[in-house]
């Protein structure tokens, strides 16, 4: 095993299941247990679970918590109800993306939970601290104190009710509840990263191991990062580092609806306003290829005459749709639906066209 890699609280469980392990975001993580296709289909048709304990949890509290979160977050937390969750980004002043994240409105005044990407935990925490000057807030990085399991798929509600012994049926998409068990807090949110109905369960590392074993005993398929990527991609969901980066803004990624320009201010607001008014050169698009050839990240996107106009950020032969599709960052003049584009795959080019980025019809419980 490579040095300095972190292990999640479920590492021993993955080894016991003979999971294929690989480094990801500074952690040794399971890529697959059976096959990526079988795990993908389990989530789409029944239920699967993922170890997402590598994600980061940062708690913000204090008299200026609401004002501060609104300062560093593109979405608008004013008026959030207790138990509500919002998706959005933290930005650099030039509009580039620090990270995309979830903000949970806590059940206590002036308390928020920010859930950030594993690869960005330290960077995000330092960014928050750096931008907290003048705000009366406490920023508490508790990422090492929480485990997290994502239970996803059409059967997820019934199985979570059964295993947790708590009725989560009333939760709607992007809301959460919490309860106390043996003196420890457990958070259950109706969120996920697959395009299916599902839940994410936050608990102590010890309790997380217990829940994992209970879900396994209940017949839930363990799933690795391999199908997590194929699932999120089909549903049109971005991955930080691929579709959002310091160089790719939410406007370029087609996510400007999560940047609320009617807010008084937020870091990067002026840059986003200029970009929404047209000051961008590239846009993220979906491309369907008229062939079985598989596009991969980094492959060039071209016009018929060979002129390079973009690059693939994520690509697969879709398991659910049986089509070769990809996300690509292209010059904005070639971003309209129906635009013909060619993907350079190894030594050949394959024709395709721009399509909607949400390739798969999502099944969230609204």
Secondary structure as GFF3:
##gff-version 3
##sequence-region A 1 366
A	DSSP	beta_strand	6	7	.	.	.	ID=ss1
A	DSSP	alpha_helix	11	16	.	.	.	ID=ss2
A	DSSP	beta_strand	20	24	.	.	.	ID=ss3
A	DSSP	beta_strand	27	32	.	.	.	ID=ss4
A	DSSP	alpha_helix	36	45	.	.	.	ID=ss5
A	DSSP	beta_strand	48	51	.	.	.	ID=ss6
A	DSSP	beta_strand	56	61	.	.	.	ID=ss7
A	DSSP	alpha_helix	65	72	.	.	.	ID=ss8
A	DSSP	beta_strand	85	91	.	.	.	ID=ss9
A	DSSP	beta_strand	97	105	.	.	.	ID=ss10
A	DSSP	beta_strand	111	116	.	.	.	ID=ss11
A	DSSP	three_ten_helix	118	120	.	.	.	ID=ss12
A	DSSP	alpha_helix	121	130	.	.	.	ID=ss13
A	DSSP	beta_strand	138	141	.	.	.	ID=ss14
A	DSSP	three_ten_helix	143	145	.	.	.	ID=ss15
A	DSSP	beta_strand	147	152	.	.	.	ID=ss16
A	DSSP	alpha_helix	156	164	.	.	.	ID=ss17
A	DSSP	beta_strand	176	181	.	.	.	ID=ss18
A	DSSP	beta_strand	184	189	.	.	.	ID=ss19
A	DSSP	beta_strand	198	203	.	.	.	ID=ss20
A	DSSP	alpha_helix	205	217	.	.	.	ID=ss21
A	DSSP	beta_strand	221	223	.	.	.	ID=ss22
A	DSSP	alpha_helix	225	234	.	.	.	ID=ss23
A	DSSP	three_ten_helix	256	258	.	.	.	ID=ss24
A	DSSP	alpha_helix	269	276	.	.	.	ID=ss25
A	DSSP	beta_strand	282	289	.	.	.	ID=ss26
A	DSSP	beta_strand	300	302	.	.	.	ID=ss27
A	DSSP	beta_strand	308	317	.	.	.	ID=ss28
A	DSSP	beta_strand	324	331	.	.	.	ID=ss29
A	DSSP	three_ten_helix	332	334	.	.	.	ID=ss30
A	DSSP	beta_strand	340	345	.	.	.	ID=ss31
A	DSSP	beta_strand	348	355	.	.	.	ID=ss32
###
